[in-house]
Amino acid sequence: MPSNGNIRSCDWVFDIDQTTSNEMTATCPYNLLGGDVTCIKPIEDTMIVVSANVKETVTAAVVKHLQDHERLKLMRGGTTDAVTANKMHGDVLIGELIQRKIILLPMPIDLHGKWGLMFDQFLFGTRPPDPLEFRKNRANATIMHAQATRHPCPLGLILTACVKWKRHKKLKFYGHSHTAPTLKQYIQQQLGLTITKAYA
């Protein structure tokens, strides 16, 4: 972060290619996209409301739990510079990312390997049923959330990759594997392996 060189806002980051080609009709105005991974505790049983359809109730509670952690990442707490002792509000830090045209993607992952809806939208283009809402004193969090979940931010990367692979594929199975015949299945397997090994 420009205001505090000791702060690293992302766990991973990649440069968004801004070059144009025959397949791209518009450039992306953002420079970088970074993910902030958080391993979170599973939802407590006391938060689950028992109803006739337990599966839907549990799923809805888990989704809300993950969204709460996405909101917390965008409404991060402030920090104090160790050198100058200057205090900085969390929304100011998010504002610095916006000024530098960096998209921050919160990535909460629970112990069962379920990830948040913003990361799911980034991968598969699935829009969350309910958008996140923020307090009025968190204007930059609202802006960052809007930028990270709407065009021209890259969304549905796996679906786009699958379409292009099917259009140009030379092999029957992706990666010479009959267990992961498509790009989407291959990536889901690799993500699953990565998450389970990380938690182990």
C-alpha positions in Angstrom: 0.0 0.0 0.0 1.4 3.5 -0.8 0.5 4.9 2.6 2.1 1.9 4.4 4.7 -0.2 2.7 4.3 -2.9 5.3 0.7 -3.7 4.4 0.1 -6.3 1.8 -3.6 -6.3 0.9 -3.6 -9.4 -1.3 -2.4 -13.0 -1.0 -2.1 -13.4 -4.8 -2.4 -10.9 -7.6 -2.2 -11.0 -11.4 -1.9 -8.5 -14.1 -5.0 -8.0 -16.2 -4.1 -8.1 -19.9 -5.2 -4.9 -21.4 -4.2 -5.7 -25.0 -6.8 -5.9 -27.7 -7.2 -8.7 -30.2 -9.8 -9.9 -32.7 -11.6 -11.8 -29.8 -11.6 -8.8 -27.4 -13.8 -5.8 -28.2 -12.9 -3.7 -25.2 -10.0 -3.3 -22.8 -10.3 -3.7 -19.0 -9.7 -0.4 -17.2 -8.2 -2.1 -14.1 -4.5 -2.8 -13.7 -4.5 -5.7 -11.3 -6.8 -8.2 -9.6 -5.8 -9.7 -6.3 -7.4 -12.2 -4.0 -7.4 -12.1 -0.2 -7.8 -15.6 1.1 -9.2 -16.3 4.6 -9.7 -19.7 6.2 -12.8 -19.3 8.3 -14.5 -21.4 10.9 -17.6 -23.3 9.9 -21.0 -21.9 10.8 -22.1 -22.6 14.3 -25.1 -24.9 14.8 -26.9 -22.3 16.9 -27.1 -20.0 13.8 -29.0 -22.6 11.7 -32.8 -22.4 11.9 -34.5 -25.7 11.9 -37.3 -25.9 9.2 -39.1 -28.4 7.0 -36.3 -28.2 4.4 -33.1 -28.5 6.4 -30.9 -28.7 3.4 -32.0 -25.3 2.0 -31.8 -23.7 5.5 -28.3 -25.0 6.1 -27.1 -23.9 2.6 -28.6 -20.4 3.1 -27.0 -20.1 6.5 -23.6 -21.1 5.1 -23.9 -18.7 2.2 -24.7 -15.8 4.5 -21.8 -16.8 6.8 -19.4 -16.6 3.8 -20.9 -13.3 2.6 -20.4 -11.9 6.1 -16.7 -12.6 5.8 -16.6 -11.1 2.3 -18.1 -7.9 3.8 -15.6 -7.9 6.7 -12.7 -8.1 4.2 -14.0 -5.1 2.3 -14.7 -3.3 5.6 -11.3 -4.1 7.0 -10.2 -2.5 10.2 -7.7 0.3 10.3 -4.0 0.1 10.9 -1.1 2.0 12.5 2.1 2.7 10.7 4.9 1.2 12.8 7.3 4.0 11.7 5.2 7.1 11.8 2.6 5.9 14.3 -0.1 7.4 12.0 -3.4 5.7 12.2 -5.3 4.9 9.0 -9.0 4.0 8.6 -9.7 0.8 6.7 -11.8 2.5 4.1 -8.9 4.7 3.2 -6.8 1.6 2.4 -9.6 0.3 0.2 -9.7 3.8 -1.5 -6.0 3.5 -2.3 -6.6 0.3 -4.1 -9.4 1.9 -6.1 -7.1 4.8 -7.0 -4.5 2.4 -8.2 -7.1 0.5 -10.2 -6.6 -2.7 -8.3 -9.6 -5.0 -7.7 -9.6 -6.7 -4.3 -11.4 -10.1 -4.3 -12.3 -11.4 -0.8 -11.9 -15.2 -0.7 -13.3 -16.8 2.5 -13.0 -20.6 2.4 -14.6 -22.7 5.2 -13.3 -26.1 6.5 -15.6 -28.0 4.1 -14.0 -26.3 1.0 -16.9 -24.0 0.3 -15.8 -20.6 -1.0 -17.5 -17.2 -1.1 -19.9 -15.9 -3.7 -17.7 -13.2 -5.0 -14.9 -15.7 -5.9 -17.6 -18.0 -7.4 -18.8 -15.2 -9.6 -15.2 -14.5 -10.6 -14.7 -18.2 -11.6 -18.2 -19.1 -13.0 -20.0 -15.9 -13.5 -22.8 -16.8 -11.0 -24.3 -13.7 -9.5 -25.1 -13.8 -5.8 -28.8 -13.8 -5.0 -28.4 -10.8 -2.6 -25.7 -8.1 -3.1 -23.7 -7.0 -0.1 -24.6 -3.8 1.7 -22.2 -1.5 3.6 -22.5 1.3 6.1 -22.6 4.8 4.8 -19.1 5.5 6.3 -17.7 2.8 4.1 -18.1 4.4 0.7 -14.9 2.8 -0.7 -16.0 -0.6 0.3 -19.3 -0.1 -1.6 -17.3 1.1 -4.7 -14.9 -1.8 -4.5 -17.7 -4.4 -4.2 -19.5 -2.8 -7.2 -16.3 -2.9 -9.3 -15.4 -6.5 -8.3 -18.8 -7.9 -9.2 -19.7 -6.0 -12.4 -18.4 -5.6 -15.9 -15.7 -4.6 -17.0 -14.1 -6.6 -14.1 -13.2 -10.1 -15.4 -16.0 -12.5 -14.4 -16.8 -16.0 -15.3 -13.2 -16.8 -16.3 -13.7 -20.6 -16.3 -16.8 -20.4 -18.5 -15.0 -18.1 -21.0 -12.0 -20.5 -21.0 -14.3 -23.5 -21.6 -16.0 -21.8 -24.6 -12.6 -21.0 -26.1 -11.2 -24.4 -25.4 -14.2 -26.2 -27.0 -14.0 -23.9 -30.0 -10.3 -24.6 -30.6 -9.7 -28.0 -28.9 -7.6 -30.6 -30.7 -7.8 -33.2 -27.9 -11.0 -35.1 -26.9 -10.1 -34.8 -23.2 -8.6 -31.7 -21.5 -5.1 -32.4 -20.3 -5.1 -35.9 -21.7 -7.3 -37.0 -18.7 -10.5 -39.0 -18.9 -11.2 -38.2 -15.3 -11.3 -34.4 -16.1 -12.6 -34.3 -19.6 -13.3 -30.6 -19.6 -11.4 -27.5 -18.5 -14.1 -26.7 -15.9 -13.8 -30.2 -14.3 -10.0 -30.0 -14.3 -10.0 -26.6 -12.5 -12.6 -27.8 -9.9 -10.4 -30.9 -9.2 -7.3 -28.7 -8.8 -9.0 -26.2 -6.5 -10.4 -29.1 -4.4 -6.9 -30.7 -4.1 -5.3 -27.3 -3.2 -7.9 -26.5 -0.5 -7.9 -30.0 1.1 -4.0 -30.1 1.1 -3.9 -26.6 2.6 -6.2 -27.4 5.4 -4.4 -30.7 6.0 
